């Protein structure tokens, strides 16, 4: 009986080690899964934060697009206004041309009238005088004719100069419209491309977050299964230990009874009864356990070095040609400053100041155009393909913003 009991106890102890080892391994696996779950949840949180930032950028871009649309409307209104001015200028030009032609025809008739009898000179008219009084009268007449001819010639020259000025102004206005249109189309294309990229980036975050959430759900399922498995094994372990405890107490009671029987002097029946009583008593005692500045002036001075160089759409060369934003970008880059490339983004460069506070080196922003303030109410800018880089009055167009970078 003793030998059998020891064998059973050994088997139970060995079985207990097997259970403990199994639970320990599962707990280690569960800890690893929990670690992986925490990592994935951290990734999800990071992705959601990044996506939120992209969402904020999309909102800002949407706002910017609305502002660009407003700027487009401003440009369109200016274009309509300029077209009206051009139409008026064309009318003035045609009138001036007509006046020039009429003046020319009048002068030809005047000359024909004066000299239709031959090459009559003012001297011949004087020599043909009948007397001194007649000569004085003719001299006065000649002087009047001379003054009249000189006046008519002056008017003719003024008309020609006016016509040329009107034509130059017309060409400059057309060139400005073309340059503004190019800048505006460039801004629209850039903003639309950037908005599309951000929307795609936002969608990519959705895919990554969904994939990470699937991984997190898989880890949670594993952890839940392992928790249930550990609970089941621990319950089995508890029952096994309770059974071992019960058998141990029974074994102790049996041993006590055998010892009492062997030490008794006689009565086997009494010993048997005593043993039986002890056994019953032992059995009933079993329990179950529960468990502005100099730098700005330097920028202005540097920018003015390139006056007269060409305007080139999309260009950034100060010598071979640049558009308005390319000119500003290159000047600041050469002076060690990083500013946006497009006229739209330049509206957010540096910090904003009022025009009354403008200093040399500040960026003057218009709808579809930018320039560099050089002081005394003037800017230097890549104006148009016709005029290139030049100095212009800063208020020649409506100013949208003044930005100070240096």
Number of C-alpha atoms within 10 A of each C-alpha: 9 10 8 9 13 12 12 14 15 12 12 16 15 12 14 17 12 12 17 15 12 14 20 13 13 17 17 12 15 21 13 14 20 17 13 16 21 14 14 21 17 13 16 20 13 13 17 17 12 14 20 14 13 17 16 12 15 19 13 13 18 15 12 16 17 12 13 20 14 13 18 18 13 15 19 14 12 15 19 12 12 17 16 12 14 19 13 12 16 15 12 16 20 13 13 18 16 12 16 19 13 13 17 15 12 13 16 12 13 14 12 12 10 15 12 11 8 8 9 11 10 16 10 10 13 18 11 11 15 9 11 10 10 13 16 13 14 18 17 12 13 16 13 12 15 13 12 12 15 12 12 16 15 12 14 19 13 13 17 16 12 16 20 14 13 18 16 12 14 20 15 17 19 17 17 20 19 15 24 20 18 17 23 23 14 18 19 17 11 14 19 15 12 14 20 13 13 18 16 12 15 19 13 13 19 15 12 15 21 13 14 20 17 13 16 21 14 14 21 17 13 16 21 13 13 18 15 12 15 19 13 13 16 16 13 14 17 17 14 17 17 17 14 16 16 18 17 15 17 18 18 14 19 19 16 16 21 15 12 15 18 12 10 12 8 10 10 13 9 12 20 15 12 15 22 14 13 18 20 13 12 19 15 9 11 15 11 12 10 6 6 14 13 11 14 22 19 15 23 23 15 15 26 18 13 20 17 14 18 24 29 21 19 17 17 21 18 22 15 11 22 28 31 32 29 24 31 28 22 21 24 22 12 11 14 10 12 14 19 16 16 23 26 27 15 22 21 16 16 16 13 16 15 10 18 8 9 21 23 25 31 30 27 26 25 23 24 24 27 31 29 31 29 26 17 11 15 17 26 29 29 32 27 25 19 15 17 21 29 20 19 16 13 23 13 10 12 11 15 14 19 28 23 21 17 21
